[in-house]
């Protein structure tokens, strides 16, 4: 019996287009499943995660491996995301206007605090780190890297952004963040790590990113001490995006 991918509509083209869309959707589902398995996944594990037939999985994996989007460990027989995925991710991050414009202020924030400065943006219900500037003389640093993803509303960066988004406006737990314009967290994503972050606004006044510092808690006994520096960085990036403060009176 022929697999769905081999069917068409007798040359009318519609079937081929729907088949192509179905194949693309399956490939994307497979890549998403692999992204959730940092230690790699077997074909049986991928079949369970995606609901795809093994024969379909093998064809997709063969194609994606050939293009460098997936790699296979010969010893463990586990599949992982390949370097081509990393290259695409870096290009996507580089294409973000906020990332491009945030470069100098982010570098200044890291230099002046001598800590790791990070920029993060929203991706649906998650927050994704898109830029990180680290001081060169720090041997102990926090594991907050480009591409790191976590639920929106966690970490200083996540709270700083969510507090100024429509869905976070009514969250009472974020009221203090809205009042002072900066978020603090301690031992939330990682034991022994703290963060200070503030929102970044675009030319329409919409919160589009969060910028701040992440560091070992021992080096941030009083995170409020660098709050003004973080706020200044957020304001500078926002102004680079065309944001202007509202005039009163």
GUTI-504356 format. One record per residue: residue number from 0; residue in one letter; y, z, x of N, C-alpha, C, CB in turn. Coordinates in steps of 0.02 Angstrom, whole numbers, plus 50000, padded with zeros to 5 digits. Glycine has a CB too. Example, Ala and Ser with C-alpha at 12.3 -4.5 7.8 and 13.67 -1.06 7.14 Angstrom:
<sites>
(site 0,"a",(49716,50390,50660),(49775,50390,50615),(49835,50390,50660),(49776,50452,50565))
(site 1,"s",(49888,50354,50642),(49947,50357,50684),(50002,50394,50645),(49970,50286,50704))
</sites>
This chain:
<sites>
(site 0,"x",(49941,50000,50042),(50000,50000,50000),(50062,50000,50044),(50000,50061,49953))
(site 1,"x",(50110,49958,50029),(50169,49951,50071),(50215,50012,50062),(50207,49887,50055))
(site 2,"x",(50247,50032,50116),(50295,50087,50112),(50358,50063,50079),(50310,50115,50183))
(site 3,"x",(50398,50110,50052),(50460,50093,50018),(50506,50052,50062),(50496,50156,49996))
(site 4,"x",(50505,50064,50128),(50551,50030,50172),(50538,49955,50177),(50548,50060,50240))
(site 5,"x",(50478,49932,50157),(50462,49861,50164),(50475,49822,50101),(50389,49854,50184))
(site 6,"x",(50496,49855,50046),(50505,49821,49983),(50574,49788,49980),(50496,49869,49925))
(site 7,"x",(50579,49733,49941),(50644,49705,49926),(50643,49680,49855),(50662,49648,49976))
(site 8,"x",(50694,49643,49835),(50700,49622,49766),(50693,49547,49759),(50766,49645,49736))
(site 9,"x",(50651,49519,49801),(50639,49448,49795),(50694,49405,49824),(50628,49430,49724))
(site 10,"x",(50731,49432,49873),(50781,49393,49906),(50850,49398,49876),(50761,49323,49907))
(site 11,"x",(50860,49439,49825),(50925,49445,49794),(50973,49488,49835),(50918,49474,49725))
(site 12,"x",(50947,49525,49882),(50990,49564,49926),(50999,49635,49904),(51056,49532,49931))
(site 13,"x",(50998,49649,49839),(51010,49716,49815),(50957,49765,49840),(51012,49717,49739))
(site 14,"x",(50894,49743,49839),(50840,49786,49861),(50846,49802,49935),(50773,49755,49847))
(site 15,"x",(50867,49752,49974),(50874,49763,50045),(50929,49814,50060),(50888,49697,50081))
(site 16,"x",(50984,49809,50022),(51038,49856,50032),(51017,49927,50014),(51099,49835,49991))
(site 17,"x",(50980,49934,49956),(50959,50001,49936),(50908,50028,49985),(50930,50000,49865))
(site 18,"x",(50865,49984,50012),(50816,50005,50062),(50851,50028,50125),(50767,49949,50077))
(site 19,"x",(50902,49990,50146),(50939,50010,50205),(50973,50077,50196),(50990,49958,50222))
(site 20,"x",(51001,50088,50137),(51034,50152,50123),(50983,50208,50124),(51070,50150,50055))
(site 21,"x",(50923,50194,50096),(50871,50246,50094),(50848,50262,50165),(50811,50222,50051))
(site 22,"x",(50840,50211,50206),(50819,50223,50275),(50872,50262,50313),(50805,50157,50310))
(site 23,"x",(50935,50244,50303),(50989,50280,50336),(50990,50353,50315),(51057,50247,50321))
(site 24,"x",(50982,50365,50250),(50983,50434,50224),(50925,50474,50255),(50977,50435,50147))
(site 25,"x",(50868,50442,50262),(50810,50476,50292),(50824,50492,50366),(50746,50433,50286))
(site 26,"x",(50854,50444,50401),(50870,50455,50471),(50920,50511,50480),(50897,50391,50501))
(site 27,"x",(50969,50514,50437),(51019,50567,50441),(50988,50635,50425),(51077,50553,50393))
(site 28,"x",(50943,50636,50375),(50908,50699,50358),(50867,50723,50417),(50864,50689,50296))
(site 29,"x",(50836,50675,50452),(50795,50692,50510),(50838,50721,50566),(50757,50631,50535))
(site 30,"x",(50895,50689,50580),(50939,50714,50632),(50967,50783,50615),(50997,50665,50643))
(site 31,"x",(50982,50793,50551),(51007,50858,50529),(50954,50912,50540),(51028,50856,50456))
(site 32,"x",(50892,50896,50523),(50837,50943,50532),(50827,50959,50606),(50772,50915,50502))
(site 33,"x",(50832,50909,50649),(50825,50921,50721),(50882,50965,50747),(50824,50855,50759))
(site 34,"x",(50941,50956,50719),(50998,50996,50740),(50990,51070,50724),(51061,50970,50708))
(site 35,"x",(50946,51086,50677),(50934,51155,50658),(50878,51187,50698),(50919,51159,50584))
(site 36,"x",(50847,51148,50742),(50792,51174,50783),(50812,51167,50857),(50725,51137,50768))
(site 37,"x",(50845,51217,50884),(50870,51213,50953),(50813,51209,51003),(50913,51273,50968))
(site 38,"x",(50755,51236,50986),(50698,51234,51032),(50653,51174,51020),(50657,51297,51025))
(site 39,"x",(50677,51128,50978),(50637,51068,50964),(50592,51079,50904),(50596,51049,51024))
(site 40,"x",(50566,51023,50878),(50523,51027,50818),(50466,50978,50824),(50564,51013,50754))
(site 41,"x",(50409,50996,50797),(50351,50951,50795),(50357,50906,50735),(50285,50991,50793))
(site 42,"x",(50315,50855,50733),(50316,50809,50676),(50297,50846,50612),(50267,50751,50688))
(site 43,"x",(50249,50892,50617),(50230,50930,50557),(50288,50973,50533),(50167,50973,50571))
(site 44,"x",(50324,51003,50580),(50382,51044,50562),(50437,51002,50530),(50409,51080,50622))
(site 45,"x",(50447,50943,50556),(50498,50898,50528),(50478,50873,50459),(50510,50839,50575))
(site 46,"x",(50413,50861,50450),(50389,50839,50385),(50402,50893,50332),(50314,50822,50387))
(site 47,"x",(50391,50955,50352),(50403,51011,50306),(50477,51019,50292),(50374,51076,50334))
(site 48,"x",(50518,51010,50343),(50590,51020,50336),(50624,50965,50296),(50623,51026,50403))
(site 49,"x",(50599,50903,50303),(50633,50846,50270),(50597,50822,50208),(50639,50790,50319))
(site 50,"x",(50532,50838,50202),(50493,50812,50146),(50472,50740,50155),(50533,50819,50083))
(site 51,"x",(50482,50713,50215),(50464,50643,50228),(50391,50637,50250),(50510,50614,50283))
(site 52,"x",(50362,50579,50232),(50294,50564,50253),(50291,50556,50328),(50269,50499,50217))
(site 53,"x",(50236,50576,50358),(50229,50573,50431),(50236,50502,50457),(50163,50602,50453))
(site 54,"x",(50209,50454,50421),(50215,50384,50443),(50287,50363,50448),(50176,50337,50396))
(site 55,"x",(50327,50383,50398),(50398,50367,50399),(50432,50403,50456),(50432,50386,50332))
(site 56,"x",(50414,50467,50467),(50443,50506,50521),(50430,50474,50589),(50416,50577,50520))
(site 57,"x",(50369,50452,50599),(50352,50422,50664),(50393,50359,50676),(50277,50405,50667))
(site 58,"x",(50404,50318,50625),(50445,50258,50633),(50517,50276,50649),(50441,50214,50570))
(site 59,"x",(50544,50324,50612),(50613,50344,50624),(50621,50375,50694),(50635,50394,50570))
(site 60,"x",(50574,50418,50713),(50578,50450,50778),(50572,50399,50834),(50523,50502,50784))
(site 61,"x",(50530,50349,50824),(50522,50297,50876),(50588,50260,50886),(50466,50248,50856))
(site 62,"x",(50620,50242,50830),(50684,50205,50835),(50738,50249,50866),(50706,50182,50765))
(site 63,"x",(50744,50311,50843),(50797,50355,50868),(50786,50374,50941),(50800,50418,50825))
(site 64,"x",(50722,50380,50961),(50707,50394,51031),(50727,50335,51075),(50633,50411,51040))
(site 65,"x",(50712,50276,51051),(50730,50216,51089),(50804,50208,51100),(50703,50156,51054))
(site 66,"x",(50844,50234,51053),(50917,50228,51058),(50949,50289,51092),(50947,50219,50988))
(site 67,"x",(50908,50338,51110),(50934,50397,51145),(50960,50452,51101),(50988,50376,51190))
(site 68,"x",(50952,50445,51035),(50976,50497,50989),(50927,50555,50983),(50990,50468,50920))
(site 69,"x",(50865,50542,51003),(50812,50593,51001),(50772,50588,51066),(50766,50583,50938))
(site 70,"x",(50749,50644,51090),(50705,50645,51148),(50641,50682,51130),(50739,50679,51210))
(site 71,"x",(50587,50666,51165),(50522,50699,51153),(50496,50729,51217),(50471,50649,51123))
(site 72,"x",(50478,50793,51213),(50448,50827,51270),(50374,50812,51270),(50461,50904,51266))
(site 73,"x",(50351,50778,51322),(50281,50756,51325),(50233,50815,51326),(50270,50713,51386))
(site 74,"x",(50253,50871,51356),(50208,50928,51362),(50202,50966,51296),(50232,50975,51417))
(site 75,"x",(50259,50982,51266),(50257,51021,51204),(50252,50978,51141),(50319,51064,51199))
(site 76,"x",(50265,50912,51149),(50264,50864,51094),(50317,50880,51042),(50195,50863,51062))
(site 77,"x",(50369,50913,51064),(50424,50929,51019),(50482,50880,51028),(50448,51002,51032))
(site 78,"x",(50515,50866,50973),(50572,50821,50974),(50636,50861,50973),(50569,50772,50914))
(site 79,"x",(50687,50835,51008),(50753,50866,51009),(50806,50812,51004),(50763,50907,51074))
(site 80,"x",(50867,50833,50987),(50923,50786,50987),(50936,50763,51059),(50986,50818,50956))
(site 81,"x",(50952,50699,51066),(50963,50670,51132),(51036,50667,51152),(50934,50602,51135))
(site 82,"x",(51049,50640,51211),(51117,50638,51238),(51162,50591,51199),(51114,50615,51310))
(site 83,"x",(51135,50542,51166),(51177,50497,51126),(51211,50535,51070),(51135,50438,51098))
(site 84,"x",(51177,50585,51043),(51208,50626,50991),(51266,50666,51020),(51156,50673,50958))
(site 85,"x",(51257,50692,51080),(51310,50730,51113),(51370,50685,51125),(51285,50760,51178))
(site 86,"x",(51357,50624,51148),(51412,50578,51162),(51451,50562,51099),(51385,50513,51192))
(site 87,"x",(51416,50552,51043),(51450,50539,50980),(51491,50600,50958),(51400,50521,50925))
(site 88,"x",(51463,50659,50967),(51498,50719,50948),(51562,50729,50988),(51454,50780,50956))
(site 89,"x",(51557,50715,51053),(51617,50721,51095),(51669,50671,51074),(51599,50712,51170))
(site 90,"x",(51648,50609,51060),(51696,50558,51039),(51729,50576,50972),(51662,50490,51033))
(site 91,"x",(51689,50605,50927),(51717,50626,50863),(51768,50681,50872),(51661,50649,50815))
(site 92,"x",(51752,50729,50916),(51799,50784,50929),(51862,50758,50962),(51766,50837,50973))
(site 93,"x",(51854,50710,51007),(51912,50682,51041),(51957,50644,50993),(51889,50636,51098))
(site 94,"x",(51927,50619,50939),(51966,50582,50890),(52007,50625,50844),(51921,50538,50851))
(site 95,"x",(51995,50690,50845),(52033,50735,50802),(52104,50742,50828),(51998,50804,50797))
(site 96,"x",(52151,50726,50786),(52221,50730,50808),(52240,50800,50830),(52267,50707,50752))
(site 97,"x",(52217,50849,50793),(52235,50917,50810),(52208,50936,50878),(52209,50966,50757))
(site 98,"x",(52149,50912,50896),(52122,50927,50962),(52164,50895,51017),(52049,50903,50967))
(site 99,"x",(52184,50834,51006),(52224,50798,51056),(52291,50833,51067),(52235,50725,51035))
(site 100,"x",(52324,50852,51012),(52390,50881,51017),(52389,50954,51039),(52425,50876,50951))
(site 101,"x",(52332,50987,51032),(52327,51058,51048),(52317,51071,51122),(52271,51089,51010))
(site 102,"x",(52303,51018,51161),(52286,51027,51231),(52333,51072,51271),(52283,50962,51263))
(site 103,"x",(52397,51053,51278),(52443,51094,51319),(52452,51166,51294),(52510,51061,51322))
(site 104,"x",(52463,51177,51229),(52470,51246,51206),(52406,51287,51216),(52488,51247,51132))
(site 105,"x",(52349,51256,51208),(52286,51291,51218),(52277,51310,51291),(52226,51248,51194))
(site 106,"x",(52295,51265,51335),(52291,51280,51407),(52338,51337,51426),(52308,51217,51449))
(site 107,"x",(52398,51335,51397),(52447,51388,51411),(52422,51456,51385),(52515,51371,51379))
(site 108,"x",(52390,51455,51327),(52363,51517,51298),(52310,51547,51343),(52334,51504,51229))
(site 109,"x",(52267,51506,51370),(52215,51530,51415),(52245,51555,51480),(52164,51474,51430))
(site 110,"x",(52293,51518,51507),(52324,51538,51571),(52361,51604,51564),(52372,51483,51595))
(site 111,"x",(52397,51614,51509),(52439,51673,51502),(52399,51736,51484),(52491,51660,51449))
(site 112,"x",(52342,51727,51451),(52301,51785,51434),(52243,51794,51482),(52274,51777,51363))
(site 113,"x",(52229,51742,51521),(52171,51742,51567),(52106,51753,51529),(52180,51795,51621))
(site 114,"x",(52102,51726,51469),(52041,51730,51428),(52025,51660,51400),(52050,51781,51370))
(site 115,"x",(51969,51654,51368),(51946,51591,51339),(51985,51575,51276),(51871,51593,51325))
(site 116,"x",(52019,51518,51276),(52057,51496,51217),(52017,51443,51181),(52128,51469,51237))
(site 117,"x",(52013,51448,51115),(51971,51403,51075),(52009,51375,51015),(51908,51439,51052))
(site 118,"x",(51992,51313,50999),(52019,51280,50940),(51959,51262,50896),(52061,51217,50958))
(site 119,"x",(51964,51277,50830),(51909,51263,50784),(51936,51233,50720),(51869,51328,50768))
(site 120,"x",(51895,51190,50689),(51914,51157,50627),(51859,51166,50575),(51928,51081,50638))
(site 121,"x",(51876,51153,50513),(51828,51160,50459),(51785,51098,50452),(51865,51173,50393))
(site 122,"x",(51721,51109,50438),(51675,51055,50419),(51636,51080,50359),(51627,51035,50479))
(site 123,"x",(51659,51061,50299),(51630,51085,50236),(51631,51161,50233),(51557,51059,50229))
(site 124,"x",(51573,51194,50232),(51572,51267,50226),(51567,51301,50294),(51514,51288,50183))
(site 125,"x",(51574,51262,50347),(51568,51290,50414),(51632,51283,50454),(51511,51255,50452))
(site 126,"x",(51634,51318,50509),(51687,51311,50559),(51655,51284,50622),(51725,51379,50572))
(site 127,"x",(51686,51235,50653),(51658,51203,50713),(51709,51207,50770),(51638,51129,50699))
(site 128,"x",(51688,51231,50827),(51731,51234,50886),(51738,51164,50916),(51703,51284,50939))
(site 129,"x",(51800,51141,50924),(51811,51073,50949),(51843,51071,51018),(51854,51035,50901))
(site 130,"x",(51870,51127,51041),(51898,51129,51108),(51896,51200,51135),(51970,51102,51108))
(site 131,"x",(51882,51205,51199),(51878,51270,51232),(51910,51263,51302),(51805,51295,51238))
(site 132,"x",(51955,51308,51318),(51985,51311,51385),(51968,51379,51415),(52063,51300,51382))
(site 133,"x",(51933,51379,51472),(51911,51441,51503),(51948,51454,51568),(51836,51440,51514))
(site 134,"x",(51966,51515,51582),(51995,51531,51648),(51943,51524,51702),(52025,51603,51648))
(site 135,"x",(51963,51500,51759),(51914,51487,51811),(51888,51548,51847),(51943,51442,51861))
(site 136,"x",(51923,51604,51843),(51903,51662,51882),(51869,51716,51841),(51964,51692,51915))
(site 137,"x",(51846,51699,51781),(51811,51747,51739),(51736,51735,51743),(51835,51743,51666))
(site 138,"x",(51699,51785,51769),(51627,51778,51775),(51590,51797,51710),(51601,51820,51832))
(site 139,"x",(51620,51842,51671),(51590,51862,51608),(51631,51831,51552),(51589,51941,51601))
(site 140,"x",(51600,51786,51513),(51634,51751,51460),(51592,51753,51397),(51650,51678,51480))
(site 141,"x",(51624,51738,51341),(51590,51739,51275),(51561,51671,51261),(51640,51760,51219))
(site 142,"x",(51503,51671,51229),(51468,51608,51214),(51498,51575,51151),(51393,51621,51204))
(site 143,"x",(51556,51545,51159),(51590,51510,51105),(51608,51442,51133),(51654,51550,51078))
(site 144,"x",(51565,51393,51122),(51570,51328,51156),(51587,51272,51108),(51506,51313,51193))
(site 145,"x",(51608,51215,51136),(51621,51156,51096),(51557,51137,51058),(51645,51096,51141))
(site 146,"x",(51565,51126,50993),(51507,51109,50952),(51476,51168,50918),(51456,51074,50993))
(site 147,"x",(51494,51229,50939),(51467,51289,50907),(51489,51291,50834),(51490,51354,50945))
(site 148,"x",(51442,51306,50790),(51455,51304,50718),(51433,51370,50687),(51419,51245,50685))
(site 149,"x",(51474,51395,50640),(51455,51455,50603),(51490,51453,50536),(51474,51519,50643))
(site 150,"x",(51468,51494,50489),(51497,51493,50421),(51573,51506,50422),(51462,51543,50377))
(site 151,"x",(51608,51469,50381),(51680,51480,50373),(51691,51550,50345),(51712,51426,50327))
(site 152,"x",(51739,51585,50374),(51753,51653,50351),(51724,51706,50396),(51726,51662,50282))
(site 153,"x",(51685,51687,50446),(51661,51734,50496),(51696,51717,50562),(51583,51731,50504))
(site 154,"x",(51703,51767,50605),(51739,51763,50668),(51814,51764,50655),(51719,51699,50708))
(site 155,"x",(51853,51779,50705),(51926,51780,50697),(51951,51712,50678),(51960,51804,50762))
(site 156,"x",(51924,51660,50709),(51945,51592,50693),(51930,51574,50620),(51912,51541,50740))
(site 157,"x",(51870,51591,50598),(51850,51575,50529),(51892,51611,50478),(51778,51591,50519))
(site 158,"x",(51906,51675,50491),(51946,51715,50444),(52019,51690,50443),(51943,51789,50463))
(site 159,"x",(52045,51673,50502),(52114,51650,50506),(52124,51586,50466),(52134,51639,50579))
(site 160,"x",(52075,51542,50468),(52080,51479,50431),(52069,51489,50356),(52031,51427,50459))
(site 161,"x",(52014,51524,50339),(51997,51533,50269),(52052,51570,50230),(51931,51570,50263))
(site 162,"x",(52085,51617,50262),(52136,51657,50229),(52192,51614,50201),(52164,51708,50276))
(site 163,"x",(52203,51555,50231),(52258,51512,50210),(52234,51449,50175),(52301,51493,50270))
(site 164,"x",(52171,51446,50156),(52144,51392,50117),(52142,51413,50043),(52073,51372,50142))
(site 165,"x",(52144,51366,49997),(52144,51383,49925),(52087,51429,49905),(52141,51320,49884))
(site 166,"x",(52027,51416,49931),(51970,51457,49911),(51971,51527,49940),(51906,51423,49930))
(site 167,"x",(52015,51538,49989),(52019,51605,50019),(52079,51645,49996),(52020,51599,50092))
(site 168,"x",(52122,51613,49956),(52184,51646,49935),(52173,51709,49894),(52226,51597,49896))
(site 169,"x",(52119,51709,49855),(52105,51766,49811),(52057,51817,49841),(52078,51742,49745))
(site 170,"x",(52037,51806,49903),(51991,51851,49937),(52030,51912,49961),(51954,51816,49996))
(site 171,"x",(52018,51968,49929),(52055,52029,49946),(52044,52051,50018),(52036,52086,49899))
(site 172,"x",(51984,52037,50044),(51969,52058,50113),(52010,52021,50165),(51895,52048,50127))
(site 173,"x",(52041,51965,50144),(52081,51925,50190),(52156,51936,50180),(52065,51851,50181))
(site 174,"x",(52174,51982,50137),(52244,51994,50123),(52283,52015,50186),(52251,52047,50069))
(site 175,"x",(52253,52058,50225),(52286,52081,50286),(52298,52023,50334),(52245,52135,50321))
(site 176,"x",(52251,51977,50336),(52259,51918,50380),(52318,51876,50357),(52194,51875,50380))
(site 177,"x",(52324,51868,50292),(52381,51829,50265),(52447,51863,50279),(52372,51818,50190))
(site 178,"x",(52448,51929,50276),(52510,51966,50286),(52535,51963,50358),(52501,52039,50265))
(site 179,"x",(52488,51971,50405),(52510,51972,50475),(52504,51903,50508),(52470,52022,50514))
(site 180,"x",(52467,51857,50476),(52461,51790,50504),(52410,51782,50559),(52525,51767,50528))
(site 181,"x",(52373,51834,50573),(52324,51833,50627),(52262,51873,50606),(52354,51860,50693))
(site 182,"x",(52204,51852,50631),(52141,51886,50615),(52111,51917,50678),(52091,51837,50582))
(site 183,"x",(52080,51975,50669),(52045,52009,50724),(51972,52020,50704),(52079,52078,50740))
(site 184,"x",(51927,52011,50751),(51857,52029,50738),(51828,52061,50801),(51815,51965,50719))
(site 185,"x",(51778,52102,50789),(51744,52137,50845),(51670,52141,50830),(51774,52209,50855))
(site 186,"x",(51629,52119,50877),(51556,52123,50871),(51530,52090,50807),(51534,52196,50873))
(site 187,"x",(51560,52034,50787),(51539,52002,50725),(51487,51948,50738),(51598,51973,50689))
(site 188,"x",(51506,51896,50775),(51459,51843,50790),(51413,51862,50848),(51496,51779,50807))
(site 189,"x",(51439,51901,50893),(51401,51921,50953),(51420,51991,50972),(51415,51871,51012))
(site 190,"x",(51369,52033,50984),(51382,52101,51004),(51420,52103,51070),(51317,52141,51010))
(site 191,"x",(51474,52141,51070),(51513,52146,51131),(51567,52093,51138),(51469,52143,51190))
(site 192,"x",(51578,52054,51085),(51629,52001,51087),(51682,52013,51034),(51596,51932,51078))
(site 193,"x",(51744,51999,51052),(51800,52007,51005),(51842,51943,51003),(51844,52067,51026))
(site 194,"x",(51880,51936,50949),(51922,51877,50942),(51988,51892,50909),(51885,51825,50903))
(site 195,"x",(52037,51851,50925),(52103,51852,50894),(52122,51780,50880),(52156,51888,50940))
(site 196,"x",(52138,51764,50818),(52152,51694,50801),(52204,51689,50746),(52088,51658,50779))
(site 197,"x",(52237,51631,50743),(52289,51617,50693),(52280,51546,50667),(52361,51627,50723))
(site 198,"x",(52303,51532,50607),(52294,51466,50577),(52343,51415,50605),(52301,51469,50502))
(site 199,"x",(52322,51352,50603),(52364,51295,50622),(52376,51253,50560),(52330,51252,50680))
(site 200,"x",(52438,51232,50549),(52456,51194,50489),(52477,51123,50507),(52512,51230,50451))
(site 201,"x",(52463,51076,50461),(52485,51008,50473),(52554,50996,50441),(52434,50957,50444))
(site 202,"x",(52577,50934,50440),(52644,50919,50416),(52654,50933,50342),(52660,50846,50430))
(site 203,"x",(52599,50939,50304),(52604,50955,50233),(52602,51029,50220),(52548,50921,50195))
(site 204,"x",(52591,51069,50272),(52585,51141,50263),(52515,51164,50250),(52629,51163,50207))
(site 205,"x",(52467,51119,50255),(52396,51136,50244),(52366,51164,50308),(52357,51074,50220))
(site 206,"x",(52327,51218,50301),(52291,51247,50357),(52234,51200,50377),(52264,51318,50341))
(site 207,"x",(52234,51176,50439),(52184,51127,50460),(52142,51149,50519),(52219,51062,50478))
(site 208,"x",(52162,51204,50551),(52125,51228,50609),(52142,51300,50622),(52140,51184,50671))
(site 209,"x",(52109,51328,50672),(52125,51396,50695),(52122,51396,50771),(52075,51448,50665))
(site 210,"x",(52169,51432,50801),(52172,51437,50873),(52173,51511,50892),(52234,51399,50902))
(site 211,"x",(52142,51527,50948),(52142,51597,50968),(52103,51610,51031),(52115,51638,50914))
(site 212,"x",(52091,51673,51043),(52058,51698,51103),(51991,51730,51084),(52103,51748,51141))
(site 213,"x",(51940,51717,51123),(51877,51755,51118),(51863,51785,51187),(51818,51709,51094))
(site 214,"x",(51841,51847,51188),(51830,51881,51252),(51783,51940,51242),(51897,51905,51281))
(site 215,"x",(51754,51964,51297),(51714,52025,51292),(51757,52081,51265),(51684,52044,51361))
(site 216,"x",(51730,52121,51221),(51768,52175,51189),(51799,52222,51240),(51723,52214,51142))
(site 217,"x",(51765,52233,51295),(51791,52279,51346),(51857,52255,51375),(51740,52288,51402))
(site 218,"x",(51869,52189,51372),(51931,52162,51399),(51986,52157,51346),(51919,52094,51430))
(site 219,"x",(51969,52173,51283),(52018,52171,51229),(52019,52237,51192),(52002,52113,51181))
(site 220,"x",(52034,52291,51227),(52036,52356,51193),(52090,52360,51140),(52046,52412,51244))
(site 221,"x",(52143,52322,51148),(52198,52319,51100),(52215,52246,51085),(52260,52358,51126))
(site 222,"x",(52175,52214,51042),(52186,52143,51029),(52256,52128,51000),(52133,52117,50981))
(site 223,"x",(52286,52179,50968),(52353,52168,50940),(52404,52151,50995),(52376,52231,50902))
(site 224,"x",(52388,52169,51056),(52435,52158,51111),(52445,52084,51126),(52410,52194,51173))
(site 225,"x",(52397,52043,51108),(52404,51971,51121),(52415,51931,51057),(52343,51944,51158))
(site 226,"x",(52424,51967,51001),(52432,51933,50937),(52493,51886,50937),(52439,51984,50881))
(site 227,"x",(52549,51909,50964),(52609,51867,50965),(52599,51804,51006),(52668,51907,50992))
(site 228,"x",(52561,51810,51061),(52548,51751,51102),(52505,51701,51065),(52514,51772,51169))
(site 229,"x",(52456,51726,51028),(52413,51681,50988),(52453,51648,50933),(52353,51720,50959))
(site 230,"x",(52495,51687,50900),(52538,51660,50847),(52585,51606,50874),(52577,51715,50813))
(site 231,"x",(52610,51617,50933),(52655,51568,50964),(52618,51503,50978),(52686,51596,51028))
(site 232,"x",(52557,51509,51001),(52517,51450,51015),(52503,51412,50951),(52452,51469,51050))
(site 233,"x",(52484,51449,50897),(52470,51417,50833),(52532,51382,50806),(52446,51469,50782))
(site 234,"x",(52590,51412,50814),(52652,51382,50790),(52668,51318,50829),(52710,51432,50796))
(site 235,"x",(52658,51320,50895),(52673,51262,50936),(52628,51203,50917),(52665,51278,51010))
(site 236,"x",(52563,51217,50907),(52517,51163,50887),(52536,51136,50818),(52444,51188,50887))
(site 237,"x",(52553,51182,50772),(52573,51161,50705),(52634,51116,50708),(52587,51222,50661))
(site 238,"x",(52682,51133,50749),(52743,51092,50755),(52727,51025,50785),(52794,51128,50798))
(site 239,"x",(52679,51022,50829),(52657,50958,50857),(52626,50913,50804),(52608,50969,50915))
(site 240,"x",(52597,50946,50752),(52568,50909,50696),(52619,50890,50643),(52512,50949,50665))
(site 241,"x",(52682,50911,50653),(52735,50894,50606),(52754,50949,50559),(52715,50835,50567))
(site 242,"x",(52723,51008,50566),(52739,51064,50522),(52808,51092,50538),(52686,51119,50528))
(site 243,"x",(52843,51111,50486),(52908,51143,50495),(52911,51204,50449),(52966,51094,50479))
(site 244,"x",(52938,51259,50473),(52942,51319,50431),(52988,51308,50373),(52966,51380,50472))
(site 245,"x",(52972,51339,50316),(53013,51332,50257),(53078,51369,50266),(52976,51358,50195))
(site 246,"x",(53131,51338,50243),(53197,51370,50246),(53206,51415,50185),(53253,51318,50250))
(site 247,"x",(53234,51472,50195),(53247,51518,50140),(53322,51526,50129),(53214,51587,50154))
(site 248,"x",(53340,51543,50068),(53410,51554,50054),(53447,51491,50033),(53444,51584,50113))
</sites>
